[in-house]
Amino acid sequence: MVLSQAHAQLSAEQQTAKERGLALYNQYKATSATPHLRIAAQAGDSESQYFLGEAIRKSKRYITPEAQSAYEAAALQGDIYAMIRLAGNDNDLCVLMENCPESGKEPSDWLQMAKQAAGEQAKNGNAEAMYLMFRITGDEGWLEKSAANGFAFAQYYLGTGYRDGKGFFILPSKRHETIESLMKASAEGGYPRGMMEYAAIRAEKKDFENYRSWNKKAAEAGYTNAVYGYGLNLSTKTSEFGFSYDPITSYALMHLLLELDGGGDILDAAKYSIEKISVNMSPEQIEKAKILSREWKANHPALSYFPDKL
């Protein structure tokens, strides 16, 4: 189940702008994403309004009047993420700068609105709203409920918490079993970061068939780390994980990653790897790889780091 939000009826041009803006934002290119998101936000799309606020906040390092206005427009259409962001205004950098934009509500009012909206949807079985209740209240019980009810991000989030030592388990084996179960559920629920966590668990258990399968699925979903890992695995003539040697596809994937010039740590790794891969390739193979790279981009979701929405 998904959160109740108001999504405006966008024109084809506005929808294209929204998709482009979200793609750039998810590649840590907040400044470049802003004008695209602004087009869809001004058309009344609440999701675009929230991410416009996020893009501006991350570019400027604080909530500007335009970001505030975008958050409020989204929140008044029922976007709980925007309500939560507005509820945290009193911790924003603008407080220290003494230039916070005026708001029609106090942060405590937005917090109450978020709690009421998320609480109502959580009672109706909305697993994502249960996760937001966790973020609002800090009550781990809501996170567990969200994961149990199938919200793939909550399953991943809870699993990483257990992996990092949170929670109490009598036996270490029970902890590992629970983490694997959560990551498997997250992967099967379609969350790419969960796919790679589950793939890593299977690799540790020498289940290389499942490792290869989930690495490829996460790469095909556009997850940057998975695309890099998959490309690297294909570049080795004797892969310990059983990948077939495929330098053309390997080069194609590394070439695809060269567009990640906004943030993250993948770009430098891709540049280094593509140089090593190309040493054993002919000019004809490299040209084929570049064509394949363009085809991959056209037929797969945009590259994304899949950052936490909050």
Summary of the structure (lengths in Angstrom):
residues: 310
radius of gyration: 21.4
end to end distance: 18.8
largest distance: 63.7
contacts: 1045
relative contact order: 0.08
helix: 69%
strand: 1%
